[in-house]
């Protein structure tokens, strides 16, 4: 009888250890998932911040392009830096 009781107690202890190990494994997997999700959240926030910066830079570049394409600016450069002027009437040749 004493050996049977020890065997039952040993079996109970083994089951308890197995259950504790399973609980620990599940807990570790849960913690690992939470850490992974947190890392992904930080990456998403960083990418959103980067996207906002790129959108702002894109907006500034569009304004700069519009300024550089301005006919008034081009005419000013042509007159001052290149010495250009509008042609006289006799300098214009019409083609048919």
C-alpha distance (Angstrom), angle and dihedral (degrees) to the residues before:
residue distance angle dihedral
X1 . . .
X2 3.77 . .
X3 3.79 91.5 .
X4 3.81 90.7 49.0
X5 3.85 90.8 52.3
X6 3.79 91.1 49.2
X7 3.79 90.0 49.0
X8 3.85 90.9 50.8
X9 3.80 91.1 47.2
X10 3.81 90.2 48.3
X11 3.80 90.0 50.0
X12 3.82 91.1 49.1
X13 3.79 90.4 49.1
X14 3.81 90.8 49.0
X15 3.82 91.1 50.3
X16 3.80 90.5 48.2
X17 3.81 90.9 50.9
X18 3.82 91.5 47.9
X19 3.81 91.3 48.9
X20 3.83 91.0 47.6
X21 3.82 91.0 49.6
X22 3.81 91.4 48.6
X23 3.81 90.4 49.3
X24 3.81 90.4 49.7
X25 3.80 91.7 48.3
X26 3.81 92.1 49.8
X27 3.81 90.2 47.3
X28 3.81 91.9 50.3
X29 3.79 91.7 49.2
X30 3.82 90.1 49.6
X31 3.82 91.9 49.7
X32 3.81 90.8 47.3
X33 3.83 90.4 52.3
X34 3.81 91.6 48.6
X35 3.82 91.1 50.4
X36 3.80 90.5 48.7
X37 3.79 91.6 49.8
X38 3.81 90.9 49.5
X39 3.82 91.2 51.1
X40 3.80 90.4 49.8
X41 3.81 90.4 49.1
X42 3.81 89.9 54.1
X43 3.80 90.9 48.3
X44 3.80 91.1 50.4
X45 3.81 91.4 49.7
X46 3.81 90.4 49.6
X47 3.81 92.2 49.5
X48 3.81 91.4 48.5
X49 3.81 89.6 51.4
X50 3.81 90.3 48.6
X51 3.82 90.6 48.7
X52 3.80 91.4 51.7
X53 3.79 90.2 51.4
X54 3.79 91.4 49.7
X55 3.80 91.8 48.5
X56 3.82 90.1 51.7
X57 3.81 91.0 48.6
X58 3.81 89.7 48.2
X59 3.81 90.6 52.0
X60 3.83 91.2 50.6
X61 3.80 91.5 48.2
X62 3.81 91.4 51.2
X63 3.80 89.8 52.7
X64 3.81 89.8 48.4
X65 3.82 91.9 49.7
X66 3.80 90.9 49.6
X67 3.82 89.9 49.9
X68 3.81 93.0 48.2
X69 3.83 91.8 48.3
X70 3.79 92.8 51.6
X71 3.82 110.0 128.5
X72 3.82 90.4 -143.1
X73 3.83 90.4 56.6
X74 3.80 93.3 46.3
X75 3.82 91.4 49.3
X76 3.81 90.8 48.9
X77 3.81 91.9 52.3
X78 3.81 91.4 46.0
X79 3.80 91.8 52.7
X80 3.83 100.3 40.9
X81 3.80 106.0 32.0
X82 3.80 101.6 26.5
X83 3.80 98.6 33.0
X84 3.80 92.8 -129.5
X85 3.78 124.2 156.4
X86 3.78 137.9 176.2
X87 3.81 112.8 -79.6
X88 3.80 120.7 -106.9
X89 3.79 118.6 -113.6
X90 3.78 93.6 -102.1
X91 3.82 91.4 51.6
X92 3.82 92.9 61.3
X93 3.80 116.5 92.9
X94 3.82 118.4 -167.8
X95 3.79 117.7 -148.7
X96 3.75 124.2 -152.6
